[in-house]
Amino acid sequence: MTPPPGRTVAERAAAGTGRGGSGPGAGGAAAPARGPYGTPGARPREPFANLGTVDKKNALRAGTLAAGTTLMMLLMSSPALALTRDDGDDPGTGLSVIETLGLFVLAPLVLFAVIAGLVMVLDRSQEKHRVTSRNVRTKADAKA
């Protein structure tokens, strides 16, 4: 992009305008410098300036939809609905704390340990195919 005739890029930067025409800072009032690495006279960047208004609207719409859906799910699955019994409903006795911990914590850990142990014991790969620091070979007299 070539600058308009009559003013150089340095003159426009000193005047505080980005283009040499009308706009903020066009009357010769220079904006404060932004620091050693910023563009002198540039406007400060606003947060989320790279998002367009359409993106902001879509994000707001999606957030509203997600929040509304979550709220409706929470309202529809309230514990008050569990008070009415359904036909054929025959609940058993509840689990104690020990039974709950054993079923949902201890049993998965034991199952994981058994599977990991079986994988390690039944591993039939050969030692020379494993990549470890013991079998790495380097050439001692490599020529550059």
C-alpha positions, -999 to 999 in steps of 0.1 A, spaced: 0 0 0 15 33 -10 11 64 11 -9 93 -3 12 121 -20 23 150 2 30 132 35 54 105 43 47 76 66 69 92 93 50 125 91 17 107 95 30 87 124 43 119 141 9 135 135 -8 105 152 -29 95 122 -28 61 106 -38 71 71 -34 109 66 -71 115 63 -98 123 89 -103 102 120 -91 100 155 -60 122 160 -62 138 126 -58 173 139 -22 169 148 -28 156 183 -5 127 187 -16 97 209 8 86 236 34 61 226 27 25 235 61 13 246 92 0 230 75 -27 209 42 -12 201 32 9 172 36 46 182 2 64 181 -18 32 178 -51 28 197 -50 4 226 -64 -30 217 -97 -38 233 -103 -73 247 -118 -97 222 -112 -72 194 -105 -100 170 -140 -114 174 -166 -98 152 -200 -89 164 -215 -119 148 -191 -142 167 -200 -125 199 -237 -129 192 -233 -166 184 -213 -172 215 -239 -154 236 -266 -174 220 -248 -207 225 -241 -199 261 -277 -190 268 -289 -221 252 -265 -243 272 -274 -226 305 -311 -229 297 -308 -266 288 -288 -273 320 -313 -255 341 -342 -274 326 -324 -307 331 -318 -298 367 -355 -288 372 -369 -319 355 -347 -344 374 -353 -330 408 -355 -355 438 -392 -346 442 -399 -367 412 -385 -398 429 -413 -398 455 -439 -411 431 -435 -448 425 -438 -462 390 -456 -494 381 -434 -524 386 -410 -504 408 -394 -527 434 -364 -510 450 -341 -530 472 -324 -520 504 -298 -492 501 -261 -498 502 -240 -490 532 -209 -467 530 -186 -497 530 -205 -515 503 -206 -483 482 -169 -477 485 -161 -514 477 -184 -513 446 -174 -480 431 -138 -475 443 -122 -508 453 -136 -530 426 -125 -508 397 -90 -505 412 -87 -543 416 -100 -548 380 -74 -523 367 -46 -541 386 -56 -575 373 -57 -563 337 -24 -545 340 -8 -575 356 -21 -598 329 -7 -575 302 27 -574 319 28 -612 325 16 -622 290 38 -597 272 57 -617 246 77 -590 229 114 -596 226 139 -576 246 158 -564 215 126 -547 202 121 -526 233 135 -491 231 154 -486 264 186 -469 273 203 -503 276 200 -513 240 207 -480 223 238 -484 201 258 -455 188 287 -454 165 319 -444 183 339 -433 152 313 -412 134 328 -391 107 315 -356 100 
